Structure formats: structure tokens, C-alpha cells
Amino acid sequence: MPLINIILTPAEFEYYNISTNDNIIVVIDIFRATSTIVTALANGAKSVIPVSSIDEARRLKANGFLIAGEKNGIPIDGFDFGNSPLDFINVEKIKNKDIVITTTNGTQAIQVAKNKGQIIIGSFLNLNAVADYILQQNKDLVLLCAGWKNKFNLEDFVFAGSLTHYLYSTKKYELDSDSALLGYLTFDRSRRKLKEFLNMASHKKRLENLNLEADIDFCLTINKYPIVPKLVNDKIILG
């Protein structure tokens, strides 16, 4: 029976024995990178290319790519987009385009997990689609929370807990760590009042201080997009 692990931050990834190609890794950055990636692809982008640095993104812009991103939650001068999912809704400019993105946490988590398994992108926006896809694959599951600068984030953990709760309840998966057990229990407690439960989350407060309440509400929308983005040859595309 396949196993579920929740890794609380990218800094902890190296302490887990993750075998290449033997598992699915769901990268989670609810506020906001993975929500933004899902939204861009659902609205017609050809691919999203995660990169580690602002300089790398700017080099690719010089080669004709659209670039998106933020640093400490703030859009970067000279970029085509920030890291708001709302920037990518019904935007003709992104149709069939490759979009390069760099962020404080989410794209860094993708880089940490790269080449360690099949990477897919998870958010509340595509929760059911991701859960159904995982069930079909029947592989060990790693839920990698991006956190904030290698610190624990509640919203990423609650999403990981929601996937854990659903999959474990099918009796087709086993929990392989105390973090997976705690994720299961946390979501079980919070699921009926998700937004209220996350009201005290530190990153939510950080975004509110940047007047990004609309982003928060959008990122907590459940099952808006029935898609499963996958990392294939350094590009995130629709599966």
C-alpha cells in the first residue's frame, strides 16, 4: 500500500529518503505561487517555467519570454506580472505563451524537489483533480510545503492535510510520518470553517499588510480548475 508523507518546509526535504521516479511529489504554496501557476495554465498559458533567481528570469525575458514573480510578496520592477493569480485571469497576453516565474518560496520548493520524482502542482483551486490523479497513480506520495523562507506555514500544511485526509479515508494509502498524521487531524478539525481557521496564519497577515485580501480569497477557492499541472523537462504543463 502506498505511503503519505508531509514535509513541512523545503529545508527538511533532504532528511527524507525520496527515491527518484518511485513517488509523486506535490509542491504546495497556497499563498501564492502554486495557486498562480494553476491559474495561468487554466487560463491558456502554454507552460510555466520556474526559475531560482530574478537574474535568471530577466535573462529569459531578454530572449522573449514573459516573466512573473515577487520578492517578499512585492512585484519585481520590469516584470510582466507579479505573483497574483488574479493577474492571469482572462488575459489575452498569456495565451499559448511560456511564462517564466520566480518567487520567494514556491519556485524554490520546486527546485529542491526536481529530479526526485514526478512533480505536480497543488492548490485549493485544483484540489479534487490532484486527489483523483494521485489515486490513479497508486504511488508513494510526498506533500512538500513551500512555507515562508524555510519556516512552517499553516495554509500549506492545511492543504497537505486535506489531500492526506481524502486519500487516507479511501483506505488505499497509509500514513508514514507524524506530520502526515497531524495533517490529517488538522484538516479534520478545520475543514468546516477553512477560512476562519486560517485567519491567524502569519502569511495571510503578511499579504493583508500588502493589501492583497482579494488574492487570499481567490487562493482559498476550492475546485475552480479541474487540471493537474506537471513539471516536464523544466516546464510546468497541463497533464
N, C-alpha and C positions, 0 to 999 in steps of 0.2 A: 504493500500500500504506500503511495507517495506521501511525502512529508511536507509540512509547512514550517518555515522559519520566518520570523520578522527580525530584520536588522535595523536597529534604531537610528543609526547615522552612518554615513559613508566611512567614517573613521574606524568603525567596528568590522567592516567588511572583511578585512584581512584575517580576522580571527575565526572565520567560518571556513570550513572545508568545502569550497564551492568547486565542483568538478565541471570542466568545460563540456557544454552541449548535453549534460545529463539533467538539466533543470531549466525552469523558466524563471527569469528574474523580472519582477515588476518594479519599475522605478516610479517612485511616488513623490511628487512635490505639489501638493494641492494648491498652496498659495505661493507661486502661481505657474511655474514652468510647465508641469505636465498638463495642467488644465489648458494652458496656452497652446501647447503642441497639438493636443487633441482638437481644439477649436480650429486652428489653422488648417489642419488636414481635412476636417469635416466641412470646411468652407472652401475647398478647392485647391489648396496648395499641393503641389506635386510631391514635395518632400520637405522635411525639416532636418537641417544638418546641425547637430550640437557640437560646439567647439569650446575649448577650455578658457580662451582669453579674448579680451577686447581687441587686442592687436591682431589676432588671427582672424577674427570676424572682419576687421577693417581691410585686411589684405584680400579677403574673398570679395568684399564689396568692390574693390578695385578691379576684380575680374568679372564684375557684372551681376553678382548675387545681391538679392535683398537681404538686409541684416536686421536682426531684432535682438533686444536684450536689456538688461538692467544691471546696476551695481548698487548693492544695499537698498534695493527696491526702487531706485530712481532711474528713469530712462537715460540712455547714454547719448551725448551730443553726436550728431552726424549719423545716427542710426535711422533706418526707415521706420522702425516700430520699437515700442518698448516691450515689456513683458506682460502686457494685459491681454487676456483672451478677448476682451471687447474690441481690441484693435483689429481683429481678424474676422469679424462677422460681416458678411455681405460686402467684402472689399474686393472689387474687381482686380485691383493691382496684384493680388496674390494668386490669381487663378493660373494653375499649371506652372507655378514658379517654385524654384528651390529657395528656401528661406534658411539662412544661417542664424543660429541663436546661441547666445552665451548669457548665463545667469549666475547669480551668486551661489546657488545651491543645486538646482535641478540638473543642469548640464554637467556639473562636476560629479554628481552621483552616477550619471550615465557613463562618464569616462572611467570611473572606478570599476564599474561592472562589465565594461566592454570586454568581449572575448572570454567571458566566464560562463556563458550560457546564452539561451535565447532571451533577448531583452524586449519587453513590451512596455508600453507607457500607460499608466493607470491614473484615473481621476474619478471623482464622483460623476462627472459628465458621461463617462463610458463604463460605469461600474458593472452593469449586467453583462455587457458584451465581453468584458475582460473575464468575468467569472465563468461564463459559458465556454469561452475559448480554453481556459485553463482546464476545465473539466474534460474537454475533448482530448487534450494532450496527454493527460494521465502521467505527468512528470512531477518530480520534486519541485517545490515552489519556494522561491526566496522573495520576500517582500522588502525592498530596500527603501527606507525612508530617507529623503534628502536632508530633512532637518534645516537648521539655520547655522551655517558655519560650523558644522560638525557637532552641533548641540541638538538635543531632542526637541521635536516639535509635536504638539498634540494632534494637530489636524492630519498630519501624515500617518500618525500611529492609529488614529480612529479609522481612517480609510483602510489601512492594512488590517485592522481588526474586523472591518466589515467583510472583506474578502475571506478572511480566516473563518469568521462565523458562518458564512454561507457554505463554504467548501467543507468544513468540518461537520456541519449539520447534514450533509449528504451521506455521511459515513463512508466516504470514498477517500478521505485524507486523514492523516494523523498529525498531531501537533508535536514538533520536535524541539521545542525550547520553551522556557518560562515566558519569554517575550511573546511567543505565539499564544500561549495560554492567557496571558494578561490582555493581549489584543482582543481575543475572543470575549473575555469577560467585560472589557471596557466598552466594546461596541454593544454588547447585550444590554448594558446599563444605559447607553447614550442614544440608542437608535430612534427612540420615540420623540426625542427633543434634541435633534442633532445640532441645530444652530445655537440653541440655548446652552448646550453642553460646551460648545467651542467658544462661547462668548468671552471666556477668560484667557484664551490661548494667546501666548506672547506675540506670535507673528500676526495674528489678527489685529492686535492693538498696534503693532508696528505699521501695518497697512492703513489702519484707520487714521493714524497720525499723518499719513501721506494723502489723506482724503480719497482713499481707494475702497470705500464701502461698497460701491457697485461691483467691483471685482470680487470682493468677498462673497457677496450674494450669488453671483454667477458661478463661482467656483464650487459652491455648495449645492448647485442644481444637480439633481440625480437623474441619470439616464437620458440626457438630452441627445447624445450622439451614439448610435449603435455601431461603433467602429473599434478596431484593435490596431493601433499603431505599433509597428515593429521596427527595430533597428536592423538594417540590412546593408552591409558594406558601408558603414559610417553614415548612412542616411536613414531617417525615420520615415517610413512609408506606410500606407494602408495595407493590412494583411489580406 
